């Protein structure tokens, strides 16, 4: 059973930084591609960033390029999302996802609220 638990969300002001963490248990973490998504109130869940299973490749949504960075620590079975220069429009629930061979695993999400 693969389980993902996000943490690190909170209430911050515009321009502040936050680092989200996603601890993954079960399975073999080093074989998973990992990604972050977010969902704002009244909107659909959207892609934020992804990191390949080997950590060599990353991809970002245009609206976070240059501000957010995804990383992974295979020794700790954890994926991170460093978020800098936060904007009110970054407010939402942030979800972690792990993918392997067509199987997807999601966490329960962590709330990020950015005040103006």
N, C-alpha and C positions, 0 to 999 in steps of 0.2 A: 504494500500500500504506500503510494507516494503522497507525502503531505507537505504543503507549502505554508509557511507562516510569515506574513509581512509584519514589519514594525518600523517605527521611526517617523510616522506621520505626526501632524500637529497643526497648531495655529501659528502662523508667522505673518510678518508684514512684507509688503512688496519690496523686492530687492534683497531679501534674506535668502539664506541657504538651508537646505535640509538634506539629510542622507537617509534614504530608505534602505532597509535590509529585508531579505527574503531567505529564510532558513528552509532548506529542503531536506527532508528525511525520506528514507526508503529508496529503493532503486540504486542506480549508479550515477551520482550527480555529474560526473565528468563526461557522461555520454549525452547529456541533455543540452539542447539549445535553450537559453533562458531569455525571457522577455518581460517587459513592463507594459501594461496598458493602463488606461485611466477612464473614468466615467464621471462626467459632470452631471449635476442635477438636470433631469429632463432630456439628457442627450444619450446617444448610444456610446458604448464602450469603444475607445479608439486606441490604436497602436501608439506607443511612445518610443520604445527602443528595444533592440534585440542584440544578444551576444551569442556567437556560435559556440558549439560544444567544446571546441578546443581553445576558445578565447581569442582567436586570431582576427575574427571579423566582427564588426559591429555596424549597426544601421540605426538611424534615428528618423523620427518624424521631423518634417521641416520646421515645425513650430518650436522644437526644443534644441535644434542644432546650435552648437556653440554655448549652450547653457547647461545641458544635462549630460551626464556621462554614466554609462552602464559598465559595470565591472563584475568579475566573479572571482571567488577564492575557492578553488576546488578542495583545498585542504580543510576548509571550514564548511563546505557544502552550502555556501551562501552566495547570493547575488545581490549587488548593491545598485542603487540609483542615486548618484550625487546630483542634486538639483541646486543650481545657482541662479542668481538674478530672477527670483520667482516673481510671477505676475499674478494678479487676481484671476486671470483666465486659466491659470494652472490649477485652480481649485477643483477638487474631485476626489473620488476614491481611487486609489492606485492599487492595481492588482499585479501579482507576479504570476508568470506562466512558465511551465517547463514542458518541453516537447521532445519526444523521441519516437521515431518511426511511426508517425501518424497518431500517436497517443498524446493527449493534452492533459495537463494537470494544473489546476488553479488554486490560488490561495483565497482567503476570505476578504482581503483588501485592507488598506489602511487609509484613513481620511487625511487629506491635506487641504488646509484652508489658508488662503492667502488674502489678507486684508489690504485695502488700498490706503 
